[in-house]
Amino acid sequence: MNLRQIEVFRAVMNTGTTTEAARLLHVSQPGISRLVRHLEVQLDVALFERRSGRLVPTAEARELHIEIEKVYRGVLHVRDVAAHLRYGTHSTLRVLSSANTALELVPRSMAMLINQYPTARVLFESLPTREFVKLLVSEEADVAISSAPLDHPSLEVEEIGRWLLLCALPTDNALVTQKKPKLAKALAGRLVAYSAEAPQSAVINHWLQSHNVTRNVAAEVRSGLAACAVAATGVAVAFVDDLSARAHKADGLVFASIEDAPSFPIYLVKNRHRPLPRLGEAFSEIVREQLKQLQSTAVPKAGFSLLQ
């Protein structure tokens, strides 16, 4: 029996007439009748008794029907798998993120993806960027959104946007009320520093060196959000990425833009030897769009600029 014969036989068994089976399968009634007769000839078994316009299944037909139901469930499963493959929802997407992109950018993008693909599942981890290479190369992750460059011959690294450096100041800092606050004054005070694990560490340290700053470090942190929290206590000034600034919700802090402030890349990273599944491609496009939308709005609690 081929799949078409199985489908027709099952329809006749479930409806009891060739007319209803034809309506169910959207074909002609004579075609159903011919196929049933042909199947009986092929099997050399009477499958139905014709009684008053209805087809009454024989014992052989009922036995065959039990086995066909098992096969048909398998066919439906194959169709479901094929549909999942088409729409990219057949597997779990494994996403890595730097600390600052994990605050709003990646969660917002995940939400958009799941809204588009309701059966999708996303495994999301915020890790130090040094962990990204191992997981992407070993194919234990599909894609990473990183605030630091990654260098490995097996990785494809694409810049998808940039983050901007801001200054996080306690609300009672003297610079907040000055008419022309100077960057040098902020740099001369006590500062929040970043540990080497933070993606911002190297780029902010390089920027500070370019200003010949001898840092007076009050605290060391591993993330921009932690830097904001420390600065809000009034103990020190922090220089943070705008993604962390947007996610900071507590009071006690204001953000100053910096004249001629540097900006630094945000990267989408994947294994160049392992094409992304369709779900991963959709996520990549969403991240790009969400980053644009996120940074098109003003940073909360920002309203003045530090001059060079």
ChimeraX attribute file (.defattr): number of C-alpha atoms within 10 A of each C-alpha:
attribute: neighborCount
match mode: 1-to-1
recipient: residues
	/A:1	9
	/A:2	6
	/A:3	11
	/A:4	10
	/A:5	15
	/A:6	17
	/A:7	14
	/A:8	22
	/A:9	23
	/A:10	20
	/A:11	20
	/A:12	24
	/A:13	19
	/A:14	13
	/A:15	16
	/A:16	17
	/A:17	19
	/A:18	25
	/A:19	18
	/A:20	16
	/A:21	24
	/A:22	20
	/A:23	13
	/A:24	14
	/A:25	13
	/A:26	9
	/A:27	12
	/A:28	13
	/A:29	16
	/A:30	12
	/A:31	12
	/A:32	23
	/A:33	18
	/A:34	11
	/A:35	15
	/A:36	20
	/A:37	14
	/A:38	13
	/A:39	19
	/A:40	14
	/A:41	12
	/A:42	10
	/A:43	11
	/A:44	9
	/A:45	12
	/A:46	16
	/A:47	23
	/A:48	21
	/A:49	12
	/A:50	11
	/A:51	8
	/A:52	7
	/A:53	11
	/A:54	15
	/A:55	17
	/A:56	18
	/A:57	18
	/A:58	14
	/A:59	12
	/A:60	12
	/A:61	18
	/A:62	15
	/A:63	11
	/A:64	15
	/A:65	18
	/A:66	11
	/A:67	10
	/A:68	16
	/A:69	13
	/A:70	10
	/A:71	14
	/A:72	15
	/A:73	11
	/A:74	12
	/A:75	13
	/A:76	11
	/A:77	12
	/A:78	12
	/A:79	12
	/A:80	13
	/A:81	13
	/A:82	13
	/A:83	13
	/A:84	18
	/A:85	15
	/A:86	12
	/A:87	15
	/A:88	21
	/A:89	21
	/A:90	19
	/A:91	15
	/A:92	16
	/A:93	22
	/A:94	19
	/A:95	22
	/A:96	27
	/A:97	24
	/A:98	25
	/A:99	25
	/A:100	28
	/A:101	20
	/A:102	21
	/A:103	20
	/A:104	18
	/A:105	24
	/A:106	25
	/A:107	15
	/A:108	16
	/A:109	21
	/A:110	22
	/A:111	15
	/A:112	17
	/A:113	22
	/A:114	16
	/A:115	11
	/A:116	13
	/A:117	16
	/A:118	11
	/A:119	13
	/A:120	19
	/A:121	17
	/A:122	16
	/A:123	12
	/A:124	17
	/A:125	15
	/A:126	20
	/A:127	17
	/A:128	19
	/A:129	22
	/A:130	13
	/A:131	11
	/A:132	23
	/A:133	20
	/A:134	13
	/A:135	17
	/A:136	23
	/A:137	19
	/A:138	11
	/A:139	15
	/A:140	12
	/A:141	21
	/A:142	23
	/A:143	25
	/A:144	28
	/A:145	29
	/A:146	29
	/A:147	25
	/A:148	20
	/A:149	16
	/A:150	16
	/A:151	10
	/A:152	11
	/A:153	10
	/A:154	15
	/A:155	17
	/A:156	16
	/A:157	20
	/A:158	15
	/A:159	16
	/A:160	19
	/A:161	18
	/A:162	19
	/A:163	20
	/A:164	16
	/A:165	24
	/A:166	26
	/A:167	25
	/A:168	30
	/A:169	27
	/A:170	24
	/A:171	19
	/A:172	13
	/A:173	15
	/A:174	12
	/A:175	20
	/A:176	19
	/A:177	11
	/A:178	11
	/A:179	10
	/A:180	13
	/A:181	18
	/A:182	16
	/A:183	19
	/A:184	13
	/A:185	13
	/A:186	21
	/A:187	20
	/A:188	13
	/A:189	16
	/A:190	17
	/A:191	22
	/A:192	25
	/A:193	27
	/A:194	25
	/A:195	14
	/A:196	14
	/A:197	15
	/A:198	22
	/A:199	23
	/A:200	25
	/A:201	19
	/A:202	15
	/A:203	15
	/A:204	19
	/A:205	15
	/A:206	11
	/A:207	15
	/A:208	15
	/A:209	12
	/A:210	9
	/A:211	11
	/A:212	10
	/A:213	13
	/A:214	10
	/A:215	16
	/A:216	14
	/A:217	14
	/A:218	15
	/A:219	18
	/A:220	15
	/A:221	19
	/A:222	18
	/A:223	23
	/A:224	30
	/A:225	22
	/A:226	18
	/A:227	26
	/A:228	32
	/A:229	20
	/A:230	24
	/A:231	27
	/A:232	23
	/A:233	15
	/A:234	15
	/A:235	16
	/A:236	24
	/A:237	29
	/A:238	29
	/A:239	27
	/A:240	27
	/A:241	25
	/A:242	25
	/A:243	26
	/A:244	23
	/A:245	27
	/A:246	21
	/A:247	18
	/A:248	21
	/A:249	13
	/A:250	9
	/A:251	12
	/A:252	16
	/A:253	24
	/A:254	23
	/A:255	27
	/A:256	23
	/A:257	20
	/A:258	19
	/A:259	13
	/A:260	10
	/A:261	14
	/A:262	14
	/A:263	15
	/A:264	18
	/A:265	16
	/A:266	21
	/A:267	21
	/A:268	22
	/A:269	24
	/A:270	26
	/A:271	23
	/A:272	14
	/A:273	12
	/A:274	13
	/A:275	11
	/A:276	18
	/A:277	18
	/A:278	18
	/A:279	25
	/A:280	22
	/A:281	13
	/A:282	18
	/A:283	23
	/A:284	21
	/A:285	13
	/A:286	20
	/A:287	23
	/A:288	16
	/A:289	15
	/A:290	18
	/A:291	22
	/A:292	15
	/A:293	11
	/A:294	15
	/A:295	17
	/A:296	9
	/A:297	9
	/A:298	11
	/A:299	21
	/A:300	14
	/A:301	18
	/A:302	17
	/A:303	12
	/A:304	18
	/A:305	20
	/A:306	24
	/A:307	16
	/A:308	13
